[in-house]
């Protein structure tokens, strides 16, 4: 039985006589206890939970035996037993005062809760992490985590960001939430903060994934920002309440950002930026990966160019292109847009040909014109023009703006105006 199968119904290990508290027999609290006992990325703890289930694995730690117990299969090999002995030495100093129910009660007073696999709030994509999947999540906020990240994009990047990077992050975040895509980031300085703030500014959903307890504000300067995210959406961590941020926790946190999101975009990053860790995790999980290009002379974009070159990321320059990555992750059929919404990108009538191009070119850009007038300007029959207008309306190049005694009035759609 795997760690995501529950484990609460598994028996105690033979030969181990733990003086375990009653809560230790419950899957939810055993998982919560593991979040305090073992550090994120502890492969031995993960393997033990997978082999035995969270409850029986916790029994091993609480049992008090001086040596590692006999375990079945590969977990019982000499090498595995040596790794388990080392693990017990790491975990047992944290047993003193261990009580996940107390942690949960403290967080509940702040509007938080424990989320475990099988809960409706559990982000299903985290299961792709396999043994690296966290035993539980500590969530604070009014939103429901799982539904929020079901259609989401992670925007990550450098803490020491430039004005260009922060502008692009804000534009992407605002455009994404306006299209119904939640923005996921890490709550840090720079790109993270720009993405969170822009999402909130336009009334969209955003999720902050922390490397410390969700009852703490890190960085402290973002206390108000993180509080607002929790008030309107959610802040999440695999660390229990009170846990401090550390370098390794930040690196392991990145796997959660990559796994929970539909797609990951590196907005701005230096050559050795920590954001590249998130990008690498995303690539390993086969998440759609994008990167925003910058000037080739800019050291703050060198990491983005590295992701484009080494991880075969998709070059993205606006929210519409990020949405294509998000929808591709869900298996949706993504239409190739004829014209981008942003002015100055490509020619307004690019992609049209034949009679459709002639009719679109003949349409007025301000006041509407009747079919007969458009037909005269295009040199086509009215019947042909009507058919073309139908196609142009569907492609977003033409729009009907009313009618008069001459019939329907048509003009070039706003996205198709210009030379």
Secondary structure, DSSP 8 states (H G I E B T S, - for coil): --GGG--TT----TT------GGGGSHHHHHHHHHHHS-TT-HHHHHHHHHH-HHHHHHHHHT--SS----SGGGGSHHHHHHHHHHHHHHGGG-TT--HHHHHHHHHTTTEEEE-TTSTTS-GGGGGGGGGS-S-EEEEESS-HHHHHTTEEEEEE-SS--HHHHHHHHHHHHHHHHTT-EEEE---TTHHHHHHHHHHHTT--EEEE-SS-TTS-SSGGGHHHHHHHHHHSEEEESS-TT----HHHHHHHHHHHHHHSSEEEEEE--TT-THHHHHHHHHHTT-EEEE----TT-GGGHHHHHHHHHS--EE--SHHHHHHHHHHHTT------SS-SSTTSS-TTTT--HHHHHHHHHS-SSS-EEHHHHHHHHT--HHHHHHHHHHHHHHTSEEEEEEETTEEEEEE-GGG---
